[in-house]
Amino acid sequence: MNQISDTSYQHSNERTHKQVIVIRKDLKMRQGKSVAQGSHASMRAALCRGRVEGNELRIPLDADIGPWLLGRFTKVCVHVPDEAALLDIYNRAKEAGLPCALIQDAGLTEFKGVPTHTAVAVGPSLNEAVDRITGELPLL
């Protein structure tokens, strides 16, 4: 079995693929909480095409995830003002057929026990495709 090494990125100098992580600004999450929610979104979007076979997760290296996973895993973090804007980004990404994930926190440590949408990841996919959805959002 081939393994992904720490130097895999050296084989891809082009920055053609990326993932954008979108965080809700209105929640005023602690920094650690915000990072965790963005990480959940990133992982879910990247792994959602995988399938479990025995004790292994198999992820097809398709045109979206292959160059990203074997390249530099470029990620950009941006923010939206509220839940409506977060859901709009998620729905537009889904409609465009892009890999994406919406995270709903259970509310166990923040949000007073109320399940709350916190983050979305769009991609990995071609930069241009992701930018059509997230290109105007301000950096976090």
Secondary structure in CASP SS format (residue, H / E / C, confidence):
PFRMAT SS
TARGET T0000
AUTHOR 0000-0000-0000
METHOD secondary structure of the structure
MODEL  1
M C 1.00
N C 1.00
Q C 1.00
I C 1.00
S C 1.00
D C 1.00
T C 1.00
S H 1.00
Y H 1.00
Q H 1.00
H H 1.00
S C 1.00
N C 1.00
E C 1.00
R C 1.00
T C 1.00
H E 1.00
K E 1.00
Q E 1.00
V E 1.00
I E 1.00
V E 1.00
I E 1.00
R E 1.00
K C 1.00
D C 1.00
L C 1.00
K C 1.00
M C 1.00
R C 1.00
Q H 1.00
G H 1.00
K H 1.00
S H 1.00
V H 1.00
A H 1.00
Q H 1.00
G H 1.00
S H 1.00
H H 1.00
A H 1.00
S H 1.00
M H 1.00
R H 1.00
A H 1.00
A H 1.00
L H 1.00
C C 1.00
R C 1.00
G C 1.00
R E 1.00
V E 1.00
E E 1.00
G C 1.00
N C 1.00
E E 1.00
L E 1.00
R E 1.00
I C 1.00
P C 1.00
L C 1.00
D C 1.00
A C 1.00
D C 1.00
I H 1.00
G H 1.00
P H 1.00
W H 1.00
L H 1.00
L C 1.00
G C 1.00
R C 1.00
F C 1.00
T C 1.00
K E 1.00
V E 1.00
C E 1.00
V E 1.00
H E 1.00
V E 1.00
P C 1.00
D C 1.00
E H 1.00
A H 1.00
A H 1.00
L H 1.00
L H 1.00
D H 1.00
I H 1.00
Y H 1.00
N H 1.00
R H 1.00
A H 1.00
K H 1.00
E H 1.00
A C 1.00
G C 1.00
L C 1.00
P C 1.00
C E 1.00
A E 1.00
L E 1.00
I E 1.00
Q E 1.00
D E 1.00
A C 1.00
G C 1.00
L C 1.00
T C 1.00
E C 1.00
F H 1.00
K H 1.00
G H 1.00
V C 1.00
P C 1.00
T E 1.00
H E 1.00
T E 1.00
A E 1.00
V E 1.00
A E 1.00
V E 1.00
G E 1.00
P E 1.00
S E 1.00
L E 1.00
N H 1.00
E H 1.00
A H 1.00
V H 1.00
D H 1.00
R H 1.00
I H 1.00
T H 1.00
G C 1.00
E C 1.00
L C 1.00
P C 1.00
L E 1.00
L C 1.00
END
